Amino acid sequence: SPLTHVENIQTPLLIIHADRDRRAGVIQSEMLYRSLKILKKPVEYVRYPQEGHELSRSGHPKRRMDRLNRIIEFFDRFVR
């Protein structure tokens, strides 16, 4: 679990989670997000409603596009 070494995370992190993901529970992503916020690390959290683990491949088209746009925007801010 990333929580084991959360204090070592230095890279800005964008956490994207689908709230119906049965492989990785939402509580895990929320705990990671909250831990990073407490440590004042650069982190953002996006949770997609009514989506499962396959969001990037079979999710609702608008949510898939939103996900891609958020990733691009995040990289534009932190990589350039």
N, C-alpha and C positions, 0 to 999 in steps of 0.2 A: 504494500500500500504506500502511495506517496506520502501519506501522513507520517509514516515512520521517520522520514527525513525532511519534513516540511521546513525546518529551520535552515536547511541548506539550499533551498530553491532561491535562485537569484534572477533567473530569466523571467521577464514579464509573461504572464500566463493568461490565456483565454480558455475558460472552462465552458464547454458546450455540452449540454445534457438534455436528453429527451425524457420527459417525465413518465413515460410508460416503458422505459428500458428495464427489462427484467434481468439482464446480464450484469449490469452495474447499477445498483440502487442509487436513487437520488440523494439519499442521506450521505453517501460517500463524497459526492461532488460538493454538497453543501458544507460538509465538515472541512474539506480541503480549502474551499473558498473562505470560510470564516477564519480558519487558522491563518491563512495568508494575510487577510485583512488585519487581524490582530497583530501580526508581525510587521505590518505596514509595508508589505511587498506589493508590487504592481500586479494586480489580478482583476479580471472581469469575469462575470458569470452570466450565462444566457441559458435559460431553460425553455425548451419547446414543449408546449402542451399537445396532448393527443398524438405523440410520436413515440416510436419505439427505437430499438437499437439500430435499425436500418434506415434512420433518417436521411443519411447522405445518398442512399440508393433508391429508397422506395417511399420516402416521406412525401407529404403534400408539396406540390411544386413551389408554392409561395414560401414555405418554410425552408425548403432546400435552397432557394435563391437567397433568402435572408441569411441563412447560415454561410453561404459562400461569400456574400457581400461583407458580412461581419469579419470573416477571416481575412479577406483582402484588406479591409480598412485597418484591422489590427496590425497586420504586417506593414502596411504603409506607415503607420505611426511609430512602430517600434524597431523596424529594420532600417529605415532610411535615416 
